[in-house]
Amino acid sequence: MDNEEKRQLVRCSLETVVSLHGKSRMGVGFSENISSKGMFINTNEPFEPGKKLGMRFILPSEIKMIKTAGVVCWNRHGNDSFESGLPGMGIRFVDLQPGDHQMLAKYLRSKNLSTFET
């Protein structure tokens, strides 16, 4: 995702537990925000950029868990400067199923976000 695309995507706050699993390790993080294309996950042990991860999380007011895959676009470690923000990683969704995409669209619309890419 280039800088131009990042600026075009509207993000909204989302605080939920995210279960993560890569080929050689698993982890848990807490989402901070979400867009139609990905999310930021706060974790003290972020995966490296380029890694493909399985992900599971639940949107507020939903019962069904979203199970998808994502690619780590960037990460920030806890030992980075305080000004750089929370430790964690930016994830781009790569396998969001149609039903899950619809749930995400509904959630973003409920937050009055007019910029949602289908």
N, CA, C and O atoms as CSV, one atom per row, in Angstrom:
chain,resi,resn,atom,element,x,y,z
A,1,MET,N,N,0.854,-1.160,0.000
A,1,MET,CA,C,0.000,0.000,0.000
A,1,MET,C,C,0.906,1.230,0.000
A,1,MET,O,O,1.703,1.407,0.921
A,2,ASP,N,N,0.794,2.067,-1.004
A,2,ASP,CA,C,1.658,3.240,-1.061
A,2,ASP,C,C,1.056,4.388,-0.251
A,2,ASP,O,O,-0.084,4.308,0.208
A,3,ASN,N,N,1.844,5.465,-0.082
A,3,ASN,CA,C,1.399,6.592,0.753
A,3,ASN,C,C,0.129,7.231,0.232
A,3,ASN,O,O,-0.706,7.670,1.023
A,4,GLU,N,N,-0.038,7.294,-1.087
A,4,GLU,CA,C,-1.242,7.894,-1.657
A,4,GLU,C,C,-2.478,7.090,-1.276
A,4,GLU,O,O,-3.501,7.666,-0.905
A,5,GLU,N,N,-2.393,5.758,-1.364
A,5,GLU,CA,C,-3.520,4.925,-0.989
A,5,GLU,C,C,-3.808,5.039,0.500
A,5,GLU,O,O,-4.973,5.067,0.897
A,6,LYS,N,N,-2.774,5.104,1.333
A,6,LYS,CA,C,-2.968,5.243,2.773
A,6,LYS,C,C,-3.789,6.485,3.089
A,6,LYS,O,O,-4.662,6.451,3.956
A,7,ARG,N,N,-3.511,7.579,2.389
A,7,ARG,CA,C,-4.225,8.826,2.661
A,7,ARG,C,C,-5.685,8.755,2.235
A,7,ARG,O,O,-6.521,9.458,2.802
A,8,GLN,N,N,-6.011,7.927,1.253
A,8,GLN,CA,C,-7.371,7.858,0.743
A,8,GLN,C,C,-8.290,6.983,1.590
A,8,GLN,O,O,-9.510,7.128,1.518
A,9,LEU,N,N,-7.736,6.091,2.379
A,9,LEU,CA,C,-8.550,5.175,3.158
A,9,LEU,C,C,-8.892,5.766,4.516
A,9,LEU,O,O,-8.011,6.181,5.269
A,10,VAL,N,N,-10.160,5.799,4.812
A,10,VAL,CA,C,-10.619,6.309,6.087
A,10,VAL,C,C,-10.521,5.186,7.112
A,10,VAL,O,O,-10.914,4.050,6.848
A,11,ARG,N,N,-9.999,5.517,8.270
A,11,ARG,CA,C,-9.889,4.547,9.355
A,11,ARG,C,C,-10.832,4.938,10.487
A,11,ARG,O,O,-11.123,6.116,10.695
A,12,CYS,N,N,-11.298,3.937,11.206
A,12,CYS,CA,C,-12.080,4.237,12.397
A,12,CYS,C,C,-11.530,3.406,13.543
A,12,CYS,O,O,-10.917,2.357,13.344
A,13,SER,N,N,-11.760,3.894,14.720
A,13,SER,CA,C,-11.292,3.229,15.927
A,13,SER,C,C,-11.967,1.864,16.056
A,13,SER,O,O,-13.165,1.726,15.809
A,14,LEU,N,N,-11.193,0.874,16.440
A,14,LEU,CA,C,-11.722,-0.457,16.714
A,14,LEU,C,C,-10.821,-1.096,17.750
A,14,LEU,O,O,-9.633,-1.309,17.507
A,15,GLU,N,N,-11.385,-1.398,18.899
A,15,GLU,CA,C,-10.625,-2.052,19.956
A,15,GLU,C,C,-11.199,-3.441,20.167
A,15,GLU,O,O,-12.259,-3.616,20.768
A,16,THR,N,N,-10.465,-4.427,19.653
A,16,THR,CA,C,-10.882,-5.815,19.797
A,16,THR,C,C,-9.638,-6.701,19.800
A,16,THR,O,O,-8.588,-6.314,19.286
A,17,VAL,N,N,-9.764,-7.875,20.375
A,17,VAL,CA,C,-8.657,-8.831,20.404
A,17,VAL,C,C,-8.516,-9.447,19.011
A,17,VAL,O,O,-9.506,-9.805,18.373
A,18,VAL,N,N,-7.262,-9.564,18.551
A,18,VAL,CA,C,-6.985,-10.183,17.260
A,18,VAL,C,C,-6.030,-11.353,17.488
A,18,VAL,O,O,-4.931,-11.182,18.016
A,19,SER,N,N,-6.466,-12.533,17.083
A,19,SER,CA,C,-5.630,-13.727,17.154
A,19,SER,C,C,-4.843,-13.823,15.847
A,19,SER,O,O,-5.410,-13.687,14.763
A,20,LEU,N,N,-3.537,-14.057,15.958
A,20,LEU,CA,C,-2.659,-14.075,14.792
A,20,LEU,C,C,-1.899,-15.390,14.733
A,20,LEU,O,O,-1.510,-15.931,15.768
A,21,HIS,N,N,-1.686,-15.906,13.533
A,21,HIS,CA,C,-0.830,-17.085,13.405
A,21,HIS,C,C,-0.079,-17.051,12.079
A,21,HIS,O,O,-0.657,-16.872,11.006
A,22,GLY,N,N,1.228,-17.231,12.201
A,22,GLY,CA,C,2.105,-17.336,11.048
A,22,GLY,C,C,2.566,-18.774,10.918
A,22,GLY,O,O,2.065,-19.657,11.615
A,23,LYS,N,N,3.522,-19.013,10.027
A,23,LYS,CA,C,4.005,-20.381,9.828
A,23,LYS,C,C,4.691,-20.944,11.064
A,23,LYS,O,O,4.531,-22.123,11.383
A,24,SER,N,N,5.452,-20.112,11.758
A,24,SER,CA,C,6.260,-20.645,12.859
A,24,SER,C,C,5.888,-20.123,14.242
A,24,SER,O,O,6.473,-20.549,15.238
A,25,ARG,N,N,4.921,-19.204,14.319
A,25,ARG,CA,C,4.530,-18.718,15.642
A,25,ARG,C,C,3.129,-18.136,15.619
A,25,ARG,O,O,2.574,-17.819,14.568
A,26,MET,N,N,2.578,-18.008,16.820
A,26,MET,CA,C,1.244,-17.440,16.988
A,26,MET,C,C,1.365,-16.231,17.906
A,26,MET,O,O,2.377,-16.065,18.587
A,27,GLY,N,N,0.353,-15.400,17.926
A,27,GLY,CA,C,0.365,-14.248,18.801
A,27,GLY,C,C,-1.033,-13.678,18.967
A,27,GLY,O,O,-1.985,-14.098,18.308
A,28,VAL,N,N,-1.125,-12.721,19.856
A,28,VAL,CA,C,-2.370,-12.010,20.110
A,28,VAL,C,C,-2.045,-10.534,20.162
A,28,VAL,O,O,-1.019,-10.133,20.711
A,29,GLY,N,N,-2.916,-9.732,19.592
A,29,GLY,CA,C,-2.759,-8.289,19.648
A,29,GLY,C,C,-4.108,-7.642,19.862
A,29,GLY,O,O,-5.127,-8.322,19.983
A,30,PHE,N,N,-4.106,-6.329,19.907
A,30,PHE,CA,C,-5.332,-5.558,20.089
A,30,PHE,C,C,-5.413,-4.540,18.975
A,30,PHE,O,O,-4.505,-3.728,18.795
A,31,SER,N,N,-6.504,-4.583,18.226
A,31,SER,CA,C,-6.648,-3.627,17.136
A,31,SER,C,C,-6.816,-2.216,17.704
A,31,SER,O,O,-7.379,-2.024,18.782
A,32,GLU,N,N,-6.324,-1.254,16.964
A,32,GLU,CA,C,-6.482,0.157,17.323
A,32,GLU,C,C,-7.409,0.851,16.335
A,32,GLU,O,O,-8.236,1.680,16.716
A,33,ASN,N,N,-7.258,0.493,15.034
A,33,ASN,CA,C,-8.121,1.073,14.014
A,33,ASN,C,C,-8.244,0.113,12.850
A,33,ASN,O,O,-7.455,-0.820,12.701
A,34,ILE,N,N,-9.264,0.365,12.017
A,34,ILE,CA,C,-9.535,-0.520,10.880
A,34,ILE,C,C,-10.023,0.318,9.712
A,34,ILE,O,O,-10.643,1.364,9.900
A,35,SER,N,N,-9.736,-0.154,8.497
A,35,SER,CA,C,-10.264,0.447,7.273
A,35,SER,C,C,-10.792,-0.692,6.407
A,35,SER,O,O,-10.780,-1.851,6.821
A,36,SER,N,N,-11.244,-0.365,5.228
A,36,SER,CA,C,-11.750,-1.389,4.325
A,36,SER,C,C,-10.646,-2.313,3.830
A,36,SER,O,O,-10.934,-3.398,3.326
A,37,LYS,N,N,-9.396,-1.906,3.964
A,37,LYS,CA,C,-8.285,-2.681,3.418
A,37,LYS,C,C,-7.353,-3.282,4.465
A,37,LYS,O,O,-6.504,-4.105,4.121
A,38,GLY,N,N,-7.489,-2.891,5.743
A,38,GLY,CA,C,-6.581,-3.444,6.739
A,38,GLY,C,C,-6.782,-2.843,8.113
A,38,GLY,O,O,-7.770,-2.156,8.371
A,39,MET,N,N,-5.814,-3.116,9.004
A,39,MET,CA,C,-5.928,-2.636,10.373
A,39,MET,C,C,-4.551,-2.465,11.008
A,39,MET,O,O,-3.560,-3.035,10.551
A,40,PHE,N,N,-4.517,-1.660,12.080
A,40,PHE,CA,C,-3.322,-1.557,12.904
A,40,PHE,C,C,-3.542,-2.423,14.126
A,40,PHE,O,O,-4.585,-2.344,14.775
A,41,ILE,N,N,-2.544,-3.261,14.443
A,41,ILE,CA,C,-2.626,-4.143,15.598
A,41,ILE,C,C,-1.518,-3.780,16.572
A,41,ILE,O,O,-0.334,-3.806,16.235
A,42,ASN,N,N,-1.928,-3.441,17.784
A,42,ASN,CA,C,-0.985,-3.125,18.857
A,42,ASN,C,C,-0.498,-4.441,19.449
A,42,ASN,O,O,-1.291,-5.240,19.948
A,43,THR,N,N,0.817,-4.659,19.390
A,43,THR,CA,C,1.427,-5.846,19.981
A,43,THR,C,C,2.882,-5.559,20.290
A,43,THR,O,O,3.548,-4.841,19.543
A,44,ASN,N,N,3.378,-6.108,21.372
A,44,ASN,CA,C,4.787,-5.908,21.731
A,44,ASN,C,C,5.729,-6.777,20.911
A,44,ASN,O,O,6.942,-6.573,20.938
A,45,GLU,N,N,5.179,-7.742,20.183
A,45,GLU,CA,C,5.994,-8.628,19.358
A,45,GLU,C,C,5.449,-8.676,17.937
A,45,GLU,O,O,4.883,-9.688,17.523
A,46,PRO,N,N,5.616,-7.578,17.179
A,46,PRO,CA,C,5.081,-7.558,15.817
A,46,PRO,C,C,5.834,-8.522,14.887
A,46,PRO,O,O,7.029,-8.766,15.057
A,47,PHE,N,N,5.120,-9.048,13.922
A,47,PHE,CA,C,5.732,-9.872,12.886
A,47,PHE,C,C,6.485,-8.957,11.916
A,47,PHE,O,O,6.253,-7.748,11.887
A,48,GLU,N,N,7.374,-9.534,11.134
A,48,GLU,CA,C,8.191,-8.760,10.195
A,48,GLU,C,C,7.395,-8.396,8.946
A,48,GLU,O,O,6.522,-9.158,8.531
A,49,PRO,N,N,7.685,-7.231,8.335
A,49,PRO,CA,C,7.024,-6.847,7.082
A,49,PRO,C,C,7.173,-7.943,6.022
A,49,PRO,O,O,8.222,-8.575,5.894
A,50,GLY,N,N,6.097,-8.144,5.276
A,50,GLY,CA,C,6.076,-9.145,4.227
A,50,GLY,C,C,5.504,-10.481,4.666
A,50,GLY,O,O,5.161,-11.309,3.821
A,51,LYS,N,N,5.394,-10.710,5.965
A,51,LYS,CA,C,4.864,-11.980,6.473
A,51,LYS,C,C,3.358,-12.052,6.246
A,51,LYS,O,O,2.639,-11.080,6.479
A,52,LYS,N,N,2.889,-13.206,5.790
A,52,LYS,CA,C,1.460,-13.455,5.650
A,52,LYS,C,C,0.976,-14.142,6.917
A,52,LYS,O,O,1.587,-15.105,7.380
A,53,LEU,N,N,-0.118,-13.648,7.476
A,53,LEU,CA,C,-0.651,-14.143,8.743
A,53,LEU,C,C,-2.110,-14.538,8.600
A,53,LEU,O,O,-2.855,-13.937,7.826
A,54,GLY,N,N,-2.507,-15.547,9.347
A,54,GLY,CA,C,-3.920,-15.811,9.542
A,54,GLY,C,C,-4.398,-14.921,10.678
A,54,GLY,O,O,-3.653,-14.678,11.628
A,55,MET,N,N,-5.622,-14.435,10.592
A,55,MET,CA,C,-6.162,-13.508,11.592
A,55,MET,C,C,-7.595,-13.889,11.931
A,55,MET,O,O,-8.345,-14.377,11.086
A,56,ARG,N,N,-7.959,-13.655,13.193
A,56,ARG,CA,C,-9.343,-13.836,13.641
A,56,ARG,C,C,-9.705,-12.694,14.577
A,56,ARG,O,O,-8.940,-12.346,15.476
A,57,PHE,N,N,-10.879,-12.116,14.357
A,57,PHE,CA,C,-11.369,-11.059,15.244
A,57,PHE,C,C,-12.875,-10.912,15.080
A,57,PHE,O,O,-13.460,-11.381,14.104
A,58,ILE,N,N,-13.482,-10.255,16.048
A,58,ILE,CA,C,-14.930,-10.021,16.027
A,58,ILE,C,C,-15.172,-8.516,16.053
A,58,ILE,O,O,-14.581,-7.791,16.853
A,59,LEU,N,N,-16.046,-8.064,15.169
A,59,LEU,CA,C,-16.457,-6.660,15.171
A,59,LEU,C,C,-17.497,-6.439,16.263
A,59,LEU,O,O,-18.252,-7.357,16.584
A,60,PRO,N,N,-17.551,-5.243,16.839
A,60,PRO,CA,C,-18.579,-4.946,17.848
A,60,PRO,C,C,-19.981,-5.206,17.282
A,60,PRO,O,O,-20.241,-4.938,16.109
A,61,SER,N,N,-20.841,-5.708,18.088
A,61,SER,CA,C,-22.241,-6.017,17.785
A,61,SER,C,C,-22.406,-7.173,16.790
A,61,SER,O,O,-23.507,-7.399,16.288
A,62,GLU,N,N,-21.346,-7.893,16.506
A,62,GLU,CA,C,-21.437,-9.070,15.639
A,62,GLU,C,C,-21.194,-10.317,16.478
A,62,GLU,O,O,-20.563,-10.253,17.533
A,63,ILE,N,N,-21.691,-11.431,16.010
A,63,ILE,CA,C,-21.480,-12.702,16.684
A,63,ILE,C,C,-20.434,-13.521,15.933
A,63,ILE,O,O,-19.600,-14.187,16.546
A,64,LYS,N,N,-20.483,-13.465,14.620
A,64,LYS,CA,C,-19.587,-14.255,13.781
A,64,LYS,C,C,-18.167,-13.699,13.793
A,64,LYS,O,O,-17.953,-12.493,13.670
A,65,MET,N,N,-17.217,-14.592,13.941
A,65,MET,CA,C,-15.806,-14.207,13.916
A,65,MET,C,C,-15.347,-14.051,12.464
A,65,MET,O,O,-15.668,-14.881,11.614
A,66,ILE,N,N,-14.599,-12.990,12.190
A,66,ILE,CA,C,-13.985,-12.823,10.878
A,66,ILE,C,C,-12.669,-13.596,10.885
A,66,ILE,O,O,-11.819,-13.392,11.751
A,67,LYS,N,N,-12.520,-14.476,9.917
A,67,LYS,CA,C,-11.287,-15.252,9.746
A,67,LYS,C,C,-10.746,-14.892,8.372
A,67,LYS,O,O,-11.395,-15.139,7.356
A,68,THR,N,N,-9.570,-14.316,8.345
A,68,THR,CA,C,-8.998,-13.872,7.080
A,68,THR,C,C,-7.482,-13.989,7.130
A,68,THR,O,O,-6.915,-14.453,8.119
A,69,ALA,N,N,-6.843,-13.569,6.069
A,69,ALA,CA,C,-5.381,-13.510,6.024
A,69,ALA,C,C,-4.988,-12.066,5.777
A,69,ALA,O,O,-5.756,-11.280,5.222
A,70,GLY,N,N,-3.790,-11.735,6.195
A,70,GLY,CA,C,-3.272,-10.395,5.980
A,70,GLY,C,C,-1.766,-10.443,5.804
A,70,GLY,O,O,-1.111,-11.418,6.174
A,71,VAL,N,N,-1.234,-9.383,5.239
A,71,VAL,CA,C,0.213,-9.254,5.072
A,71,VAL,C,C,0.677,-8.066,5.898
A,71,VAL,O,O,0.055,-7.004,5.877
A,72,VAL,N,N,1.767,-8.250,6.623
A,72,VAL,CA,C,2.346,-7.169,7.425
A,72,VAL,C,C,2.987,-6.160,6.464
A,72,VAL,O,O,3.906,-6.504,5.719
A,73,CYS,N,N,2.503,-4.927,6.486
A,73,CYS,CA,C,3.052,-3.875,5.616
A,73,CYS,C,C,4.212,-3.141,6.286
A,73,CYS,O,O,5.181,-2.761,5.628
A,74,TRP,N,N,4.103,-2.949,7.591
A,74,TRP,CA,C,5.143,-2.250,8.357
A,74,TRP,C,C,5.006,-2.644,9.824
A,74,TRP,O,O,3.953,-3.111,10.260
A,75,ASN,N,N,6.078,-2.450,10.570
A,75,ASN,CA,C,5.978,-2.695,12.004
A,75,ASN,C,C,6.727,-1.613,12.778
A,75,ASN,O,O,7.539,-0.867,12.230
A,76,ARG,N,N,6.423,-1.559,14.058
A,76,ARG,CA,C,7.055,-0.591,14.957
A,76,ARG,C,C,7.279,-1.314,16.279
A,76,ARG,O,O,6.338,-1.843,16.870
A,77,HIS,N,N,8.515,-1.335,16.736
A,77,HIS,CA,C,8.860,-2.046,17.966
A,77,HIS,C,C,8.753,-1.122,19.173
A,77,HIS,O,O,8.818,0.101,19.045
A,78,GLY,N,N,8.586,-1.728,20.347
A,78,GLY,CA,C,8.441,-0.973,21.585
A,78,GLY,C,C,9.652,-0.145,21.934
A,78,GLY,O,O,9.539,0.822,22.687
A,79,ASN,N,N,10.817,-0.499,21.403
A,79,ASN,CA,C,12.014,0.276,21.715
A,79,ASN,C,C,12.214,1.461,20.766
A,79,ASN,O,O,13.189,2.200,20.896
A,80,ASP,N,N,11.292,1.645,19.809
A,80,ASP,CA,C,11.339,2.836,18.964
A,80,ASP,C,C,10.972,4.046,19.821
A,80,ASP,O,O,10.442,3.888,20.921
A,81,SER,N,N,11.243,5.219,19.339
A,81,SER,CA,C,10.988,6.417,20.137
A,81,SER,C,C,9.509,6.546,20.491
A,81,SER,O,O,8.646,6.089,19.742
A,82,PHE,N,N,9.222,7.164,21.627
A,82,PHE,CA,C,7.850,7.358,22.097
A,82,PHE,C,C,7.018,8.114,21.061
A,82,PHE,O,O,5.828,7.841,20.902
A,83,GLU,N,N,7.631,9.048,20.367
A,83,GLU,CA,C,6.910,9.870,19.392
A,83,GLU,C,C,6.373,9.054,18.228
A,83,GLU,O,O,5.430,9.478,17.559
A,84,SER,N,N,6.962,7.881,17.974
A,84,SER,CA,C,6.532,7.091,16.825
A,84,SER,C,C,5.227,6.338,17.074
A,84,SER,O,O,4.669,5.777,16.131
A,85,GLY,N,N,4.730,6.306,18.285
A,85,GLY,CA,C,3.454,5.676,18.573
A,85,GLY,C,C,3.583,4.314,19.217
A,85,GLY,O,O,4.665,3.905,19.638
A,86,LEU,N,N,2.453,3.616,19.287
A,86,LEU,CA,C,2.389,2.313,19.941
A,86,LEU,C,C,3.157,1.253,19.154
A,86,LEU,O,O,3.239,1.331,17.928
A,87,PRO,N,N,3.720,0.260,19.851
A,87,PRO,CA,C,4.335,-0.846,19.128
A,87,PRO,C,C,3.249,-1.667,18.434
A,87,PRO,O,O,2.143,-1.814,18.953
A,88,GLY,N,N,3.569,-2.186,17.285
A,88,GLY,CA,C,2.591,-2.991,16.570
A,88,GLY,C,C,2.910,-3.078,15.101
A,88,GLY,O,O,4.064,-2.950,14.689
A,89,MET,N,N,1.854,-3.303,14.296
A,89,MET,CA,C,2.059,-3.489,12.866
A,89,MET,C,C,0.812,-3.121,12.080
A,89,MET,O,O,-0.318,-3.246,12.553
A,90,GLY,N,N,1.061,-2.667,10.873
A,90,GLY,CA,C,-0.003,-2.384,9.925
A,90,GLY,C,C,-0.222,-3.606,9.055
A,90,GLY,O,O,0.724,-4.126,8.464
A,91,ILE,N,N,-1.455,-4.068,8.971
A,91,ILE,CA,C,-1.809,-5.276,8.224
A,91,ILE,C,C,-2.729,-4.907,7.067
A,91,ILE,O,O,-3.677,-4.140,7.235
A,92,ARG,N,N,-2.440,-5.460,5.890
A,92,ARG,CA,C,-3.330,-5.315,4.726
A,92,ARG,C,C,-4.057,-6.642,4.535
A,92,ARG,O,O,-3.419,-7.689,4.424
A,93,PHE,N,N,-5.397,-6.605,4.495
A,93,PHE,CA,C,-6.175,-7.815,4.265
A,93,PHE,C,C,-5.900,-8.351,2.862
A,93,PHE,O,O,-5.823,-7.583,1.903
A,94,VAL,N,N,-5.750,-9.677,2.743
A,94,VAL,CA,C,-5.511,-10.256,1.418
A,94,VAL,C,C,-6.517,-11.349,1.056
A,94,VAL,O,O,-6.528,-11.823,-0.080
A,95,ASP,N,N,-7.347,-11.748,1.990
A,95,ASP,CA,C,-8.278,-12.836,1.700
A,95,ASP,C,C,-9.584,-12.643,2.462
A,95,ASP,O,O,-10.074,-13.573,3.103
A,96,LEU,N,N,-10.145,-11.448,2.394
A,96,LEU,CA,C,-11.392,-11.157,3.100
A,96,LEU,C,C,-12.561,-11.732,2.294
A,96,LEU,O,O,-12.797,-11.318,1.159
A,97,GLN,N,N,-13.282,-12.671,2.873
A,97,GLN,CA,C,-14.389,-13.334,2.189
A,97,GLN,C,C,-15.562,-12.367,2.005
A,97,GLN,O,O,-15.711,-11.427,2.786
A,98,PRO,N,N,-16.400,-12.587,0.978
A,98,PRO,CA,C,-17.507,-11.657,0.694
A,98,PRO,C,C,-18.404,-11.372,1.897
A,98,PRO,O,O,-18.759,-10.217,2.131
A,99,GLY,N,N,-18.779,-12.399,2.665
A,99,GLY,CA,C,-19.634,-12.172,3.831
A,99,GLY,C,C,-18.947,-11.328,4.893
A,99,GLY,O,O,-19.577,-10.482,5.527
A,100,ASP,N,N,-17.647,-11.560,5.084
A,100,ASP,CA,C,-16.879,-10.776,6.041
A,100,ASP,C,C,-16.702,-9.346,5.546
A,100,ASP,O,O,-16.730,-8.397,6.329
A,101,HIS,N,N,-16.520,-9.207,4.247
A,101,HIS,CA,C,-16.407,-7.868,3.641
A,101,HIS,C,C,-17.692,-7.079,3.886
A,101,HIS,O,O,-17.649,-5.887,4.191
A,102,GLN,N,N,-18.833,-7.750,3.751
A,102,GLN,CA,C,-20.121,-7.085,3.984
A,102,GLN,C,C,-20.273,-6.670,5.447
A,102,GLN,O,O,-20.767,-5.581,5.737
A,103,MET,N,N,-19.844,-7.546,6.376
A,103,MET,CA,C,-19.896,-7.187,7.803
A,103,MET,C,C,-19.022,-5.967,8.086
A,103,MET,O,O,-19.422,-5.070,8.828
A,104,LEU,N,N,-17.824,-5.936,7.491
A,104,LEU,CA,C,-16.917,-4.806,7.688
A,104,LEU,C,C,-17.508,-3.537,7.097
A,104,LEU,O,O,-17.430,-2.470,7.708
A,105,ALA,N,N,-18.096,-3.644,5.918
A,105,ALA,CA,C,-18.739,-2.479,5.285
A,105,ALA,C,C,-19.854,-1.928,6.173
A,105,ALA,O,O,-19.979,-0.715,6.342
A,106,LYS,N,N,-20.657,-2.821,6.734
A,106,LYS,CA,C,-21.752,-2.413,7.634
A,106,LYS,C,C,-21.188,-1.693,8.858
A,106,LYS,O,O,-21.714,-0.660,9.273
A,107,TYR,N,N,-20.122,-2.239,9.430
A,107,TYR,CA,C,-19.513,-1.623,10.608
A,107,TYR,C,C,-18.986,-0.224,10.274
A,107,TYR,O,O,-19.231,0.727,11.016
A,108,LEU,N,N,-18.268,-0.101,9.165
A,108,LEU,CA,C,-17.718,1.202,8.791
A,108,LEU,C,C,-18.824,2.208,8.488
A,108,LEU,O,O,-18.713,3.381,8.843
A,109,ARG,N,N,-19.895,1.750,7.828
A,109,ARG,CA,C,-21.030,2.657,7.567
A,109,ARG,C,C,-21.677,3.101,8.874
A,109,ARG,O,O,-22.134,4.239,8.985
A,110,SER,N,N,-21.719,2.204,9.870
A,110,SER,CA,C,-22.322,2.562,11.156
A,110,SER,C,C,-21.520,3.656,11.863
A,110,SER,O,O,-22.041,4.358,12.730
A,111,LYS,N,N,-20.274,3.789,11.491
A,111,LYS,CA,C,-19.422,4.839,12.046
A,111,LYS,C,C,-19.463,6.089,11.173
A,111,LYS,O,O,-18.669,7.010,11.362
A,112,ASN,N,N,-20.401,6.120,10.209
A,112,ASN,CA,C,-20.599,7.251,9.309
A,112,ASN,C,C,-19.382,7.553,8.454
A,112,ASN,O,O,-19.053,8.713,8.203
A,113,LEU,N,N,-18.721,6.498,8.014
A,113,LEU,CA,C,-17.571,6.693,7.134
A,113,LEU,C,C,-18.046,6.612,5.696
A,113,LEU,O,O,-18.550,5.580,5.254
A,114,SER,N,N,-17.885,7.691,4.982
A,114,SER,CA,C,-18.384,7.740,3.613
A,114,SER,C,C,-17.404,7.156,2.607
A,114,SER,O,O,-17.797,6.841,1.483
A,115,THR,N,N,-16.138,7.004,2.984
A,115,THR,CA,C,-15.145,6.478,2.065
A,115,THR,C,C,-14.943,4.999,2.351
A,115,THR,O,O,-14.117,4.622,3.182
A,116,PHE,N,N,-15.703,4.170,1.657
A,116,PHE,CA,C,-15.537,2.739,1.793
A,116,PHE,C,C,-15.384,2.160,0.412
A,116,PHE,O,O,-16.274,2.307,-0.426
A,117,GLU,N,N,-14.272,1.506,0.161
A,117,GLU,CA,C,-14.016,0.906,-1.135
A,117,GLU,C,C,-14.567,-0.496,-1.158
A,117,GLU,O,O,-14.287,-1.287,-0.258
A,118,THR,N,N,-15.349,-0.822,-2.175
A,118,THR,CA,C,-15.916,-2.180,-2.289
A,118,THR,C,C,-15.090,-3.022,-3.214
A,118,THR,O,O,-15.408,-4.190,-3.436
